[in-house]
Amino acid sequence: MDHTPTTGPHTPITTYPDIGAAAFGRIGGILTSLLLYGELFAVSIELLILEGDSLAYLFPSFASNGVHIGPSLHLSPNQIFLIVAALIVLPTVFLRSMSLLAYVSVGGFLAALVTVVGVAWVAAVGSDDGNPTASAATTSAAAAAAASAGAAVHGSAALLRLPGVPGALGIFGFCFSGHAVFPTIYRSMDKPQHYNRVLIICFCLCTCIYGGIAILGYSMYGDATAAQITLNLPPSLIPSRVVLWTTIISPITKFAITITPVAVAIESFLSSFLDKWSPPSLASCTPYCMTQFTHRACNCTPHPLSWVTKCGVSGKTAASLAIRTLLVVLAALAGLLLPFFALMMTLIGSVLSISISLLLPTACHLSIKWRQLSRVSVVCHVAILVGGTATAVMGTVYAVKGIAAGGGSH
């Protein structure tokens, strides 16, 4: 788009927030940015929860009763491993090169492939006695009960459970989100005329992978299926252990590239303030002066962050490290307070993913192109907005009720 009523003629639109600004002005751009970065931060919370659950399942004997901190605070094994996971990923968020992060996270596709193949293998082969649930010890109470009873491969399962539909829709929204990067993908393509074909192929592949895993998991474990299918797999099988370790490694490789855009946005917003707080350069300081907090040996001007200079780190870099560390701490705290993987995914999908992937694109297209649309097209746009809003509200209510109930049986 080179011309819109809001941005004026020949104003380039290169990012998703640009589209929001073109449709609804500066407020639209800000709202779009907040939704995008909020979703990225929420996904980072999910990665830590996934890491904690997977490690706790793989090492059930470690702190099996949790840890008591003081008279009222108790950390479960999952929460302990979540903290460990946060400490592991913390150094990765300090990487400044996005290209390096891209190389680190390229294993995401391979991880998904390994998971699909591993689950299919367990479904086909089963454990030593041919029952894939016989040795499972999942974190879900229902799954644990089914495992101890030696449930059959085809567990008890209902074809449709209407109360769970809002939650499923929220999870669908989470799984099929990705629209935030679509403008970037389009601009980076050598042949942008193939953009629609690429999207169709990608969504079809995702549908096959998601649908295949869902069918396999539910047919294997029925109502005892855990929020993460990997928590149902019997750890005694080699394919299961491969999948579990893949699930553990994958979030570590993805965390930094997920949360870095949020950190960069905050740093950019605070850049003018950080410039004022950058301490003097070390270039003109003598070695003795560099050991003094106030730099008096060479008459350097005292600075509030002169202690940072002693370590050879600029104030801007120190602030960047502090911001990234704070984001990891906040993500870990959120994961500790809300350690419900499926419900958090439903909440994120309903509030953020559906807004970004369904509501915003439709609203922006309707705002920018409404003069060129037919009445039928306008009605379709409005129907999508109404249906998407209803879906988001139902999914949010479902997730909030489940979280308020402490996770329940969701």
C-alpha positions as CSV (number, residue, x, y, z in Angstrom):
1,M,0.0,0.0,0.0
2,D,1.5,3.3,-1.1
3,H,-1.5,5.6,-0.4
4,T,-4.0,5.7,2.5
5,P,-6.4,8.4,3.7
6,T,-4.5,8.5,7.0
7,T,-0.8,8.4,6.1
8,G,-1.1,10.4,2.9
9,P,0.3,9.7,-0.5
10,H,3.5,7.7,-1.0
11,T,4.0,7.0,2.7
12,P,5.6,3.6,2.9
13,I,3.9,0.9,5.0
14,T,6.5,-1.7,6.0
15,T,5.4,-3.0,9.4
16,Y,2.2,-4.1,11.1
17,P,2.0,-1.0,13.3
18,D,2.3,1.0,10.1
19,I,-0.9,-0.6,8.9
20,G,-2.6,0.2,12.2
21,A,-1.5,3.8,11.9
22,A,-2.6,4.0,8.3
23,A,-6.1,2.8,9.3
24,F,-6.6,4.5,12.7
25,G,-3.9,7.1,13.0
26,R,-1.2,7.3,15.7
27,I,-3.5,5.6,18.3
28,G,-4.0,2.7,16.0
29,G,-0.2,2.3,15.5
30,I,0.4,2.4,19.3
31,L,-2.4,-0.1,20.0
32,T,-1.1,-2.5,17.4
33,S,2.4,-2.2,18.8
34,L,1.2,-2.9,22.3
35,L,-0.7,-6.0,21.1
36,L,2.3,-7.3,19.2
37,Y,4.8,-6.8,22.0
38,G,2.3,-8.1,24.5
39,E,1.9,-11.3,22.6
40,L,5.6,-11.8,22.3
41,F,6.1,-11.3,26.0
42,A,3.2,-13.6,26.8
43,V,4.7,-16.3,24.5
44,S,8.0,-16.0,26.4
45,I,6.0,-16.8,29.6
46,E,4.6,-19.9,27.9
47,L,8.1,-21.0,26.9
48,L,9.3,-20.9,30.6
49,I,6.2,-22.8,31.8
50,L,6.8,-25.4,29.1
51,E,10.4,-25.7,30.1
52,G,9.5,-26.0,33.8
53,D,6.9,-28.7,33.2
54,S,9.1,-30.7,30.9
55,L,12.1,-30.7,33.2
56,A,9.9,-31.6,36.2
57,Y,8.5,-34.6,34.2
58,L,11.9,-35.7,33.1
59,F,13.5,-35.5,36.6
60,P,10.6,-36.5,38.9
61,S,12.9,-37.4,41.8
62,F,14.4,-33.9,42.0
63,A,12.7,-31.9,44.8
64,S,9.6,-34.2,44.4
65,N,7.9,-32.5,47.3
66,G,8.9,-29.0,46.3
67,V,10.7,-26.4,48.4
68,H,9.2,-24.4,51.3
69,I,10.5,-20.8,51.5
70,G,9.3,-19.3,54.8
71,P,6.1,-20.2,56.5
72,S,3.7,-19.5,53.6
73,L,5.6,-19.8,50.3
74,H,5.9,-23.2,48.6
75,L,7.5,-23.8,45.2
76,S,6.5,-27.0,43.3
77,P,9.0,-28.9,41.3
78,N,7.6,-27.3,38.1
79,Q,8.1,-23.9,39.6
80,I,11.7,-24.7,40.7
81,F,12.6,-25.9,37.2
82,L,10.9,-22.8,35.8
83,I,13.3,-20.6,37.8
84,V,16.2,-22.8,36.6
85,A,15.0,-22.4,33.0
86,A,14.9,-18.6,33.5
87,L,18.5,-18.6,34.7
88,I,19.5,-20.7,31.7
89,V,17.9,-18.5,29.1
90,L,19.0,-15.2,30.7
91,P,22.5,-15.0,29.0
92,T,20.9,-15.6,25.6
93,V,18.8,-12.4,25.8
94,F,22.0,-10.4,26.1
95,L,22.9,-11.3,22.5
96,R,22.7,-8.2,20.3
97,S,22.7,-9.8,16.9
98,M,19.3,-10.8,15.6
99,S,21.0,-12.8,12.8
100,L,22.8,-14.9,15.4
101,L,19.6,-15.4,17.2
102,A,18.0,-16.6,14.0
103,Y,20.7,-19.2,13.6
104,V,20.1,-20.3,17.2
105,S,16.4,-20.6,16.7
106,V,16.4,-22.3,13.3
107,G,16.1,-25.6,15.2
108,G,12.5,-24.8,15.9
109,F,11.3,-26.5,12.7
110,L,13.5,-29.6,13.4
111,A,12.1,-29.7,16.9
112,A,8.5,-29.7,15.6
113,L,9.4,-32.5,13.2
114,V,11.1,-34.6,15.9
115,T,8.1,-34.2,18.1
116,V,5.6,-35.3,15.5
117,V,7.7,-38.3,14.5
118,G,8.3,-39.2,18.2
119,V,4.7,-39.1,19.2
120,A,3.7,-41.1,16.1
121,W,6.4,-43.7,17.0
122,V,5.1,-44.1,20.5
123,A,1.5,-44.4,19.2
124,A,2.6,-47.1,16.8
125,V,5.1,-49.0,19.0
126,G,4.0,-48.2,22.6
127,S,6.0,-49.2,25.6
128,D,7.5,-52.6,26.4
129,D,4.1,-54.2,26.9
130,G,2.5,-52.4,23.9
131,N,0.7,-49.8,26.0
132,P,2.0,-46.2,25.6
133,T,0.4,-45.1,28.8
134,A,1.5,-48.0,31.0
135,S,4.6,-46.3,32.3
136,A,3.4,-42.7,32.0
137,A,3.5,-40.5,35.1
138,T,2.1,-37.2,33.9
139,T,1.6,-34.0,35.9
140,S,-2.1,-34.2,35.2
141,A,-4.0,-36.0,37.9
142,A,-6.4,-37.5,35.4
143,A,-3.5,-38.7,33.3
144,A,-1.7,-40.2,36.3
145,A,-4.9,-42.1,37.3
146,A,-5.2,-43.5,33.8
147,A,-1.6,-44.5,33.7
148,S,-1.8,-46.3,37.0
149,A,-4.8,-48.1,35.8
150,G,-3.0,-49.2,32.6
151,A,-5.4,-47.5,30.2
152,A,-5.7,-48.9,26.8
153,V,-4.2,-47.2,23.8
154,H,-7.5,-45.8,22.8
155,G,-8.5,-44.0,26.0
156,S,-12.0,-42.9,27.0
157,A,-12.7,-39.9,24.8
158,A,-15.8,-37.9,23.8
159,L,-16.1,-36.7,20.2
160,L,-17.3,-33.3,21.3
161,R,-17.3,-31.4,24.6
162,L,-19.2,-28.2,24.2
163,P,-17.9,-26.5,27.4
164,G,-14.4,-26.8,26.1
165,V,-15.1,-25.2,22.7
166,P,-14.2,-21.6,23.8
167,G,-10.9,-22.8,25.1
168,A,-10.2,-24.8,22.0
169,L,-10.9,-21.7,19.9
170,G,-8.5,-19.6,21.9
171,I,-5.8,-22.3,21.4
172,F,-6.5,-22.3,17.7
173,G,-6.0,-18.6,17.7
174,F,-2.7,-19.0,19.4
175,C,-1.5,-21.7,17.1
176,F,-2.3,-20.0,13.9
177,S,-1.1,-16.5,14.9
178,G,1.9,-15.1,13.1
179,H,0.4,-12.3,11.2
180,A,2.7,-9.8,12.9
181,V,5.6,-10.9,10.7
182,F,3.6,-11.1,7.4
183,P,4.5,-7.6,6.2
184,T,8.2,-8.3,6.9
185,I,8.0,-11.7,5.0
186,Y,6.3,-10.0,2.1
187,R,9.0,-7.3,1.8
188,S,11.8,-9.8,2.1
189,M,10.5,-12.2,-0.6
190,D,12.4,-12.2,-4.0
191,K,9.0,-13.0,-5.7
192,P,6.3,-11.3,-3.6
193,Q,3.7,-12.4,-6.2
194,H,4.0,-15.9,-4.7
195,Y,3.1,-14.5,-1.2
196,N,-0.5,-15.9,-1.2
197,R,0.7,-19.3,-2.3
198,V,3.4,-19.4,0.4
199,L,0.8,-18.5,3.1
200,I,-1.6,-21.2,1.9
201,I,1.1,-23.9,1.9
202,C,2.3,-22.8,5.4
203,F,-1.1,-22.8,6.9
204,C,-1.9,-26.2,5.3
205,L,1.3,-27.7,6.8
206,C,0.6,-26.2,10.2
207,T,-3.0,-27.6,10.1
208,C,-1.7,-31.1,9.2
209,I,0.9,-31.0,12.0
210,Y,-1.5,-29.6,14.7
211,G,-4.3,-31.9,13.6
212,G,-2.1,-34.9,13.4
213,I,-0.7,-34.4,16.9
214,A,-4.2,-33.7,18.3
215,I,-5.7,-36.8,16.8
216,L,-2.8,-39.0,17.9
217,G,-2.7,-37.6,21.4
218,Y,-6.4,-37.8,22.0
219,S,-6.8,-41.3,20.5
220,M,-3.9,-42.5,22.7
221,Y,-4.8,-41.0,26.0
222,G,-8.4,-39.8,25.7
223,D,-9.6,-37.6,28.6
224,A,-6.3,-38.2,30.3
225,T,-4.4,-36.2,27.7
226,A,-2.2,-33.6,29.4
227,A,-1.9,-30.0,28.4
228,Q,1.4,-31.0,26.7
229,I,1.3,-34.3,24.9
230,T,5.0,-34.8,25.9
231,L,3.9,-35.2,29.5
232,N,1.9,-38.3,28.6
233,L,4.8,-40.1,26.8
234,P,6.4,-42.9,28.8
235,P,9.9,-41.8,29.7
236,S,11.2,-45.4,29.5
237,L,11.0,-45.3,25.7
238,I,14.0,-43.9,23.7
239,P,11.7,-42.0,21.3
240,S,9.9,-40.4,24.2
241,R,13.1,-39.2,25.8
242,V,14.2,-37.8,22.5
243,V,11.0,-35.9,22.2
244,L,11.2,-34.7,25.8
245,W,14.8,-33.4,25.4
246,T,13.8,-31.7,22.2
247,T,10.9,-30.0,24.0
248,I,13.4,-28.9,26.7
249,I,16.0,-27.6,24.2
250,S,13.5,-25.9,21.9
251,P,12.3,-23.2,24.3
252,I,15.9,-22.3,25.2
253,T,16.6,-21.6,21.5
254,K,13.4,-19.7,21.0
255,F,13.2,-17.5,24.1
256,A,15.8,-14.9,23.2
257,I,14.4,-14.3,19.7
258,T,10.9,-14.0,21.1
259,I,11.6,-11.5,23.8
260,T,14.4,-9.5,22.1
261,P,11.9,-7.4,20.0
262,V,10.2,-6.3,23.2
263,A,13.5,-5.3,24.7
264,V,14.6,-3.4,21.6
265,A,11.3,-1.6,21.5
266,I,11.7,-0.5,25.2
267,E,15.3,0.5,24.6
268,S,14.3,2.5,21.5
269,F,11.5,4.3,23.5
270,L,13.9,5.1,26.3
271,S,16.9,6.0,24.0
272,S,16.8,9.7,24.5
273,F,16.7,9.3,28.3
274,L,19.5,6.7,28.2
275,D,21.7,9.0,26.2
276,K,21.6,11.6,29.0
277,W,22.7,8.9,31.4
278,S,25.6,7.5,29.4
279,P,28.9,8.0,31.4
280,P,32.0,9.5,29.9
281,S,34.2,7.4,27.5
282,L,37.2,5.5,28.9
283,A,39.4,6.4,25.9
284,S,40.9,9.5,27.7
285,C,41.2,7.8,31.1
286,T,44.4,6.5,32.5
287,P,44.5,3.0,34.0
288,Y,44.6,4.5,37.5
289,C,41.7,6.7,36.7
290,M,39.7,3.7,35.5
291,T,39.9,2.3,39.0
292,Q,38.3,5.4,40.5
293,F,34.5,5.8,40.6
294,T,34.8,9.6,40.1
295,H,37.7,9.6,37.6
296,R,39.4,12.4,39.6
297,A,42.9,11.2,38.6
298,C,42.5,12.6,35.1
299,N,40.0,15.3,36.0
300,C,37.1,13.4,34.3
301,T,33.7,14.9,35.1
302,P,31.9,12.9,37.8
303,H,28.8,11.0,36.5
304,P,26.0,9.2,38.1
305,L,26.9,6.1,36.2
306,S,30.7,6.4,36.5
307,W,30.8,3.1,38.4
308,V,29.7,1.4,35.2
309,T,32.6,2.9,33.3
310,K,35.0,1.2,35.8
311,C,33.7,-2.1,34.4
312,G,34.2,-1.0,30.8
313,V,30.5,-0.9,30.1
314,S,28.6,2.2,28.8
315,G,25.6,3.4,30.6
316,K,23.4,2.6,27.6
317,T,24.7,-1.0,27.5
318,A,24.2,-1.3,31.2
319,A,20.6,-0.1,30.9
320,S,20.0,-2.5,28.1
321,L,21.2,-5.4,30.2
322,A,19.0,-4.2,33.0
323,I,15.9,-4.0,30.8
324,R,16.5,-7.5,29.4
325,T,17.1,-8.9,32.8
326,L,14.0,-7.3,34.1
327,L,11.9,-8.8,31.3
328,V,13.2,-12.3,32.1
329,V,12.4,-11.8,35.8
330,L,8.9,-10.5,35.0
331,A,8.3,-13.5,32.6
332,A,9.5,-15.9,35.3
333,L,7.3,-14.3,38.0
334,A,4.3,-14.5,35.7
335,G,5.0,-18.1,35.0
336,L,5.3,-18.8,38.7
337,L,2.0,-17.1,39.5
338,L,0.1,-18.6,36.5
339,P,1.7,-22.0,35.9
340,F,-1.2,-23.2,33.7
341,F,0.1,-24.0,30.2
342,A,-3.1,-24.7,28.4
343,L,-5.1,-22.0,30.1
344,M,-2.4,-19.4,29.5
345,M,-2.3,-20.4,25.9
346,T,-6.1,-20.0,25.7
347,L,-5.9,-16.6,27.3
348,I,-3.1,-15.4,25.0
349,G,-4.9,-16.7,22.0
350,S,-8.2,-15.2,22.9
351,V,-7.0,-11.7,24.0
352,L,-3.9,-11.1,21.8
353,S,-3.6,-13.6,19.0
354,I,-7.2,-13.3,17.8
355,S,-7.0,-9.6,18.0
356,I,-3.7,-9.5,16.0
357,S,-4.6,-12.2,13.5
358,L,-8.3,-11.7,12.9
359,L,-9.7,-8.5,14.3
360,L,-7.0,-6.0,13.5
361,P,-6.4,-7.0,9.8
362,T,-10.1,-7.0,9.2
363,A,-10.7,-3.7,10.9
364,C,-7.7,-2.1,9.1
365,H,-8.7,-3.3,5.7
366,L,-12.3,-2.1,6.2
367,S,-11.0,1.3,7.4
368,I,-8.6,1.8,4.6
369,K,-10.5,0.3,1.7
370,W,-14.1,0.7,2.7
371,R,-14.9,3.0,-0.3
372,Q,-13.8,0.3,-2.7
373,L,-15.6,-2.6,-1.1
374,S,-19.0,-3.9,-2.2
375,R,-21.8,-4.1,0.3
376,V,-21.4,-7.9,0.5
377,S,-17.7,-7.5,1.3
378,V,-18.5,-4.9,4.0
379,V,-21.1,-7.3,5.6
380,C,-18.5,-10.1,5.5
381,H,-15.9,-7.8,7.2
382,V,-18.5,-6.9,9.9
383,A,-19.4,-10.5,10.4
384,I,-15.8,-11.5,10.9
385,L,-15.4,-8.7,13.4
386,V,-18.5,-9.7,15.4
387,G,-17.6,-13.4,15.3
388,G,-14.0,-12.8,16.2
389,T,-15.0,-10.5,19.1
390,A,-17.4,-13.1,20.4
391,T,-14.8,-15.8,20.2
392,A,-12.2,-13.7,22.0
393,V,-14.6,-12.9,24.8
394,M,-15.7,-16.5,25.3
395,G,-12.2,-17.8,25.2
396,T,-11.1,-15.1,27.7
397,V,-13.9,-15.9,30.1
398,Y,-13.1,-19.6,29.9
399,A,-9.4,-19.0,30.6
400,V,-10.0,-16.6,33.4
401,K,-12.5,-18.9,35.1
402,G,-10.0,-21.8,34.8
403,I,-7.1,-19.8,36.2
404,A,-9.3,-18.5,39.1
405,A,-10.2,-22.1,39.9
406,G,-6.5,-23.0,40.1
407,G,-6.3,-24.8,36.8
408,G,-9.1,-27.2,37.5
409,S,-9.5,-30.0,35.0
410,H,-9.0,-27.8,32.0
